[in-house]
């Protein structure tokens, strides 16, 4: 193996490169990539001029490349340095995200040449893999500050569509301060709620944040996006992540993905109504129906009696409080404790279903068209939410038809 000529070595190297790149793209693309890398290296290593690529559309794979025996006269040290740089160049050209696997596949493709020839000549593919991984880690660290700054600017832009610019800035600052208790590295974000002399609101992310673990950074970014996406009305929340992606741009979306930020997961959270809101809307619809047949204060008392009857069976109903002194205020006399949000959806769904059933029983002969009236009053948005929680109004309707 040590007796192989430069011609034989470079031919095996190029054959392996074309094979590995070709599996990811195509052989013609592989030849174009190698041609580009060779041309860039040729001024530094003039003996590379002895590698000729046919003037075709690069559709012949390894057959498009011919190697002149003159390359055998190249100084060995320079020859192997050129090989090392050629491999590194092709890693960059094909895809910055697959370097680790590319080098590993290439190492397997050249077989004995790696262990018996290249490593002995200072071309260590194992170390090249290690270097690549370390470079990627450093790259992620370096861009933390830039990514976070861009995310903040995007969030300000989105909040500014609902509120004036100053209020949008104040809202974003408040959210960052809130999360700072959990993620202390957010203290490296410097923002002013007053514009500078040029009427710009300055945002600066200190470079110290680049040392933060990527996993912690991605969690902080996810929660910041969620925090600022939630307060808007449900319709706005439906398009919030889509609008965020468009405003942020493809370059930074790719970087967020590399960091592990899961925007689709945030979308799911934003589209889920808070349970306290769902329960309040359900009770409001029921009070309205009962109140259309009797005084509203009596409607609230009826709901209170039903909840008292069901509370032993459905523990989550303890989170519904009714102020007896405010019966006349109808639904405003009811308070839903936020702790209900930590309950399971089907647990809440069962309780809602039972309350609806008991209201229907209470109405008796006055309950004709109750389910349809309830649907209309609740609205499609919240109907969809309670159906997800297991409330089947169709079955209830059949029971009383």
Secondary structure, 3 states (H helix, E strand, C coil): CCCCCHHHHHHHHHHHHHHHHHHHCCHHHHHHHHHHHHHHHHCCCHHHHHEEECCCCCCCHHHHEEECHHHHHCCHHHHHHHHHHHHHHHHHHHCCCCHHHHHHHHHHHHCHHHHHHHHHHCCCHHHHHHHHHHHHHHHHHHHHHHHHHHHHHHHHHHHHCCCCHHHHHHHHHHHHHHHHCCCHHHHHEEECCCCCCCCCCCEEECHHHHHCCHHHHHHHHHHHHHHHHHCCCHHHHHHHHHHHHHHHCHHHHHHHHHHCCCHHHHHHHHHCCCHHHHHHHHHHHHHHHHHCCCCHHHHHHHHHHHHHHHCCCCHHHHHEEECHHHHHHHHHHEEECHHHHHCCHHHHHHHHHHHHHHHHHHHHHHHCCHHHHHHHHHCHHHHHHHHHCCCCHHHHHHHHC
